[in-house]
Amino acid sequence: MSRIGKKPIEIPKEVQVKIEGQKVIVSGPKGTLEREFRPEIGFEIKEGKIFVFPKIESKVAKALWGTYRQLISNMIEGVVKGYEKKLEIEGLGYKATMEGENLVLRVGFSHPVIIAPPKEIKISVDKNIITVSGIDKELVGQVAANIKKVKPAEPYKGKGIKYLGEKIRRKVGKKATAGAK
């Protein structure tokens, strides 16, 4: 029995939810999201709430029940509020700029790294902070992770790209020994 899966999902007044077979379409003030789900899980709308339930008793259905409930909840929250992730660039000479829709990173390589975001994602740069925003939580997180992967923060000086507020565990560098010959 999934503790998360059996909780009903409240549908706000400004959100419309349609269920067409295994496809769930959620539309709200910020946009529309749709997602196709596996046939082991069923969906039902009653009294302004969405109920998620397993159609068959199997390990797969038990594993997906709570996950699918949370995915639908995230879709509803995304079309109402939206999601954003902030990344911070740290390092001498490291900077990010926007050229049209593309993000241009200059992070110590011999060439600038150009990242073209998907059309659903908006990227903005303010000094050394990169903000990735959109209505799809999964896509926002993936784009932020792809930007961070260009130059992850290293443990000796902390140079690179990291999430805002992320703590980088520092390592001690080389030390000269006192009694070496």
Order of alpha helices (4+ residues) and beta strands (2+ residues): beta-beta-beta-beta-beta-beta-alpha-beta-beta-beta-beta-beta-beta-alpha-beta
